[in-house]
């Protein structure tokens, strides 16, 4: 798919969009599409869609920023490409920034939502967290807890974690981390809301494993088992925001970095205390 951002406007009006429910509780929904080019399936999604206003928000930009952040930290994840494009939803043409990703399934694999697998396989009284630890996925879950705290991910529901299984090879693995649009300052649609946003506020989240607090979820990580992430440094700000000058405002870019950096400093301090 080329580089991780395409600023030259593309004509993607041929894509057919289907609706996906917004599980965050905010108004609107998300539209998704796919294409098969050269035998490869590419998935596309838009930021929040409102039937009156069209595509609003900047969730797709968040996907790119978080993609870059997880690359810096050395966390396995799904990669996204941000694309400037014209699209057609119904009879409405709109200029947007959308994101595209490849299928993370390998040949022969099928996928199942982790919460669905839990419902069929957990022991009596076993919590989703205990279930994952018993299955040997503790490192994955603890890393996810840290990532979701750093970006304040509001939407880690049970279908935003997937298992990939290959019946012939008898393998079962957790999919790379994906779907981080409802994070950072996704709900800030005006400069006033950006300026007034408290980046350290512990907001309630739609989280299937652990609690509804990303901050509290850090307390579930046992001492000595904090993920061994690569260190985030101030100079990484330029990498995370590269190419976004004409996509989101300077104030929003500054505030997003402020959130990530301050939360990273808190996490690093917790690790040092442990």
Secondary structure, DSSP 8 states (H G I E B T S, - for coil): --SSEEEEEEE-TT---EEEE-TTSSSSEEEEEEEEETTEEEEEE-S-EETTTEE-S-HHHHHHHHHHHHHHHT--B---EEEEEEEEETTEEEEEEEEEEE----TT-EEEEHHHHHHHH--TT--HHHHHHHTT-HHHHHHHHHHHHHHT-SEE-GGGSEEEEETTTTEEEE--B----S-TTTT--SHHHHHT--TT-----EESSS-S-HHHHGGGS-TT---------TTHHHHHHTT-TTTS-HHHHHHHHHHHHHHHHHHHHHHHH-
